[in-house]
């Protein structure tokens, strides 16, 4: 997994509207990159809902939010529409970005092993440097924790 002090890797993928989004689009902006396993699952819904409710607070502080999962553009579009998500959700269908950030790997659930995305969040400064990593995110209350940590960093 990428660590504090490392730069955000270069990437380009589609968002929920099918628009191309590049890592360089966020240069000069503080931003949150959060990885989540799957649209419409309970934890992911909680996390997306909290970030949506706090989105105006993030914007007021000059911080962009970016959500990334292996779901495709259509799934993201439905998730955004249902959840009222205004920030970009990126479709990492081939898991390239997840692998670059080191969040794709073996997971266990109910004794079964499988490959998946480890729910993780990265706080990034204007220069594209990661200054805080949350390797094992609990969805409830995470948005507030991220915003508080961003505001403390100024």
C-alpha positions as a Markdown table, in Angstrom:
| # | Residue | x | y | z |
|---|---|---|---|---|
| 1 | Unk | 0.0 | 0.0 | 0.0 |
| 2 | Unk | 1.2 | 3.5 | -0.8 |
| 3 | Unk | 2.5 | 5.4 | 2.2 |
| 4 | Unk | 2.5 | 8.9 | 3.5 |
| 5 | Unk | 5.0 | 11.1 | 1.5 |
| 6 | Unk | 4.6 | 9.1 | -1.7 |
| 7 | Unk | 3.1 | 10.7 | -4.9 |
| 8 | Unk | -0.3 | 9.7 | -6.3 |
| 9 | Unk | 0.4 | 7.4 | -9.3 |
| 10 | Unk | -0.7 | 8.6 | -12.8 |
| 11 | Unk | -4.0 | 7.2 | -13.9 |
| 12 | Unk | -6.9 | 7.8 | -16.3 |
| 13 | Unk | -10.3 | 6.2 | -16.1 |
| 14 | Unk | -14.0 | 7.0 | -16.7 |
| 15 | Unk | -16.3 | 8.5 | -14.1 |
| 16 | Unk | -20.0 | 7.7 | -13.6 |
| 17 | Unk | -20.9 | 10.0 | -16.6 |
| 18 | Unk | -18.4 | 8.3 | -18.9 |
| 19 | Unk | -16.0 | 11.3 | -18.8 |
| 20 | Unk | -12.3 | 10.6 | -18.8 |
| 21 | Unk | -10.7 | 11.6 | -15.5 |
| 22 | Unk | -6.9 | 11.8 | -14.9 |
| 23 | Unk | -4.9 | 12.0 | -11.7 |
| 24 | Unk | -3.4 | 15.2 | -13.1 |
| 25 | Unk | -6.9 | 16.8 | -13.0 |
| 26 | Unk | -6.5 | 17.1 | -9.2 |
| 27 | Unk | -3.1 | 18.8 | -9.2 |
| 28 | Unk | -3.2 | 22.0 | -7.3 |
| 29 | Unk | -6.2 | 20.8 | -5.3 |
| 30 | Unk | -6.4 | 19.1 | -1.9 |
| 31 | Unk | -8.3 | 15.8 | -2.3 |
| 32 | Unk | -9.5 | 12.6 | -0.7 |
| 33 | Unk | -9.2 | 9.4 | -2.7 |
| 34 | Unk | -11.2 | 6.7 | -1.1 |
| 35 | Unk | -11.3 | 3.1 | -2.4 |
| 36 | Unk | -14.4 | 0.9 | -1.7 |
| 37 | Unk | -15.3 | -2.6 | -2.6 |
| 38 | Unk | -18.7 | -2.4 | -4.4 |
| 39 | Unk | -21.6 | -0.1 | -5.2 |
| 40 | Unk | -24.9 | -0.7 | -3.3 |
| 41 | Unk | -23.3 | -2.8 | -0.5 |
| 42 | Unk | -24.1 | -1.8 | 3.1 |
| 43 | Unk | -20.7 | -0.4 | 4.1 |
| 44 | Unk | -20.1 | 1.3 | 0.8 |
| 45 | Unk | -23.5 | 2.9 | 0.9 |
| 46 | Unk | -22.9 | 4.2 | 4.4 |
| 47 | Unk | -19.5 | 5.6 | 3.4 |
| 48 | Unk | -20.8 | 7.2 | 0.2 |
| 49 | Unk | -23.8 | 8.7 | 2.0 |
| 50 | Unk | -21.6 | 10.3 | 4.7 |
| 51 | Unk | -19.2 | 11.8 | 2.1 |
| 52 | Unk | -22.2 | 13.1 | 0.1 |
| 53 | Unk | -23.8 | 14.7 | 3.2 |
| 54 | Unk | -20.4 | 16.4 | 4.1 |
| 55 | Unk | -19.5 | 17.3 | 0.5 |
| 56 | Unk | -20.4 | 21.0 | 0.8 |
| 57 | Unk | -18.1 | 21.2 | 3.9 |
| 58 | Unk | -15.3 | 19.6 | 1.9 |
| 59 | Unk | -15.9 | 22.0 | -1.0 |
| 60 | Unk | -16.0 | 25.0 | 1.4 |
| 61 | Unk | -12.5 | 23.9 | 2.7 |
| 62 | Unk | -11.2 | 23.6 | -0.9 |
| 63 | Unk | -11.1 | 19.8 | -0.8 |
| 64 | Unk | -12.3 | 17.4 | -3.6 |
| 65 | Unk | -13.6 | 13.9 | -3.0 |
| 66 | Unk | -12.9 | 11.0 | -5.4 |
| 67 | Unk | -14.4 | 7.5 | -4.9 |
| 68 | Unk | -12.9 | 4.5 | -6.7 |
| 69 | Unk | -14.1 | 1.0 | -7.0 |
| 70 | Unk | -13.9 | -1.9 | -9.6 |
| 71 | Unk | -17.6 | -1.3 | -10.6 |
| 72 | Unk | -18.3 | -0.1 | -14.1 |
| 73 | Unk | -19.6 | 3.2 | -15.4 |
| 74 | Unk | -23.2 | 2.1 | -15.5 |
| 75 | Unk | -23.1 | 0.8 | -11.9 |
| 76 | Unk | -21.5 | 4.1 | -10.7 |
| 77 | Unk | -24.1 | 6.1 | -12.6 |
| 78 | Unk | -27.0 | 4.2 | -10.9 |
| 79 | Unk | -25.2 | 4.5 | -7.5 |
| 80 | Unk | -24.7 | 8.3 | -7.9 |
| 81 | Unk | -28.3 | 8.8 | -9.0 |
| 82 | Unk | -29.7 | 6.7 | -6.1 |
| 83 | Unk | -27.4 | 8.2 | -3.5 |
| 84 | Unk | -27.3 | 11.8 | -4.7 |
| 85 | Unk | -23.5 | 11.6 | -5.1 |
| 86 | Unk | -22.1 | 14.9 | -6.5 |
| 87 | Unk | -18.4 | 14.0 | -6.4 |
| 88 | Unk | -16.7 | 11.8 | -9.0 |
| 89 | Unk | -16.8 | 8.0 | -8.7 |
| 90 | Unk | -14.2 | 6.4 | -10.9 |
| 91 | Unk | -14.6 | 3.0 | -12.6 |
| 92 | Unk | -11.4 | 1.0 | -12.0 |
| 93 | Unk | -12.8 | -2.0 | -13.8 |
| 94 | Unk | -9.4 | -3.5 | -14.6 |
| 95 | Unk | -8.2 | -2.7 | -11.1 |
| 96 | Unk | -5.1 | -0.8 | -12.3 |
| 97 | Unk | -5.5 | 2.1 | -9.9 |
| 98 | Unk | -6.3 | -0.3 | -7.0 |
| 99 | Unk | -3.1 | -2.2 | -7.7 |
| 100 | Unk | -1.1 | 1.1 | -8.1 |
| 101 | Unk | -2.3 | 2.2 | -4.6 |
| 102 | Unk | -1.8 | -1.3 | -3.2 |
| 103 | Unk | -5.4 | -1.8 | -2.1 |
| 104 | Unk | -6.2 | -4.8 | -4.3 |
| 105 | Unk | -5.4 | -8.1 | -2.7 |
| 106 | Unk | -6.5 | -11.1 | -0.7 |
| 107 | Unk | -9.5 | -10.6 | 1.6 |
| 108 | Unk | -11.3 | -13.0 | 4.0 |
| 109 | Unk | -15.0 | -13.1 | 4.7 |
| 110 | Unk | -16.7 | -15.9 | 6.7 |
| 111 | Unk | -13.7 | -18.1 | 6.3 |
| 112 | Unk | -13.5 | -17.7 | 2.5 |
| 113 | Unk | -10.6 | -16.1 | 0.8 |
| 114 | Unk | -11.0 | -14.0 | -2.4 |
| 115 | Unk | -9.5 | -11.1 | -4.2 |
| 116 | Unk | -10.9 | -7.6 | -3.6 |
| 117 | Unk | -10.4 | -4.0 | -2.7 |
| 118 | Unk | -9.4 | -3.2 | 0.9 |
| 119 | Unk | -11.5 | -0.2 | 2.0 |
| 120 | Unk | -8.8 | 2.5 | 2.3 |
| 121 | Unk | -8.5 | 6.3 | 2.1 |
| 122 | Unk | -5.7 | 8.6 | 1.1 |
| 123 | Unk | -5.5 | 12.3 | 1.8 |
| 124 | Unk | -3.5 | 14.2 | -0.8 |
| 125 | Unk | -2.1 | 17.7 | -0.8 |
| 126 | Unk | -2.0 | 20.2 | -3.7 |
| 127 | Unk | 1.3 | 18.8 | -5.0 |
| 128 | Unk | -0.1 | 15.3 | -5.3 |
| 129 | Unk | 1.7 | 14.0 | -2.2 |
| 130 | Unk | -0.1 | 11.6 | 0.1 |
| 131 | Unk | 0.0 | 13.0 | 3.7 |
| 132 | Unk | -2.3 | 10.6 | 5.5 |
| 133 | Unk | -3.4 | 7.0 | 4.9 |
| 134 | Unk | -6.3 | 5.1 | 6.4 |
| 135 | Unk | -5.5 | 1.4 | 5.7 |
| 136 | Unk | -8.6 | -0.2 | 7.3 |
| 137 | Unk | -11.6 | 2.1 | 7.1 |
| 138 | Unk | -14.7 | 1.7 | 9.2 |
| 139 | Unk | -17.4 | 3.4 | 7.0 |
| 140 | Unk | -19.5 | 5.0 | 9.8 |
| 141 | Unk | -18.0 | 8.3 | 10.9 |
| 142 | Unk | -15.2 | 8.2 | 8.4 |
| 143 | Unk | -16.1 | 11.3 | 6.4 |
| 144 | Unk | -16.1 | 13.4 | 9.5 |
| 145 | Unk | -12.7 | 11.9 | 10.6 |
| 146 | Unk | -11.2 | 12.7 | 7.1 |
| 147 | Unk | -12.5 | 16.3 | 7.1 |
| 148 | Unk | -11.2 | 16.9 | 10.7 |
| 149 | Unk | -7.8 | 15.5 | 9.7 |
| 150 | Unk | -7.7 | 17.7 | 6.6 |
| 151 | Unk | -8.6 | 20.8 | 8.6 |
| 152 | Unk | -6.0 | 20.0 | 11.3 |
| 153 | Unk | -3.3 | 19.7 | 8.5 |
| 154 | Unk | -3.6 | 23.3 | 7.5 |
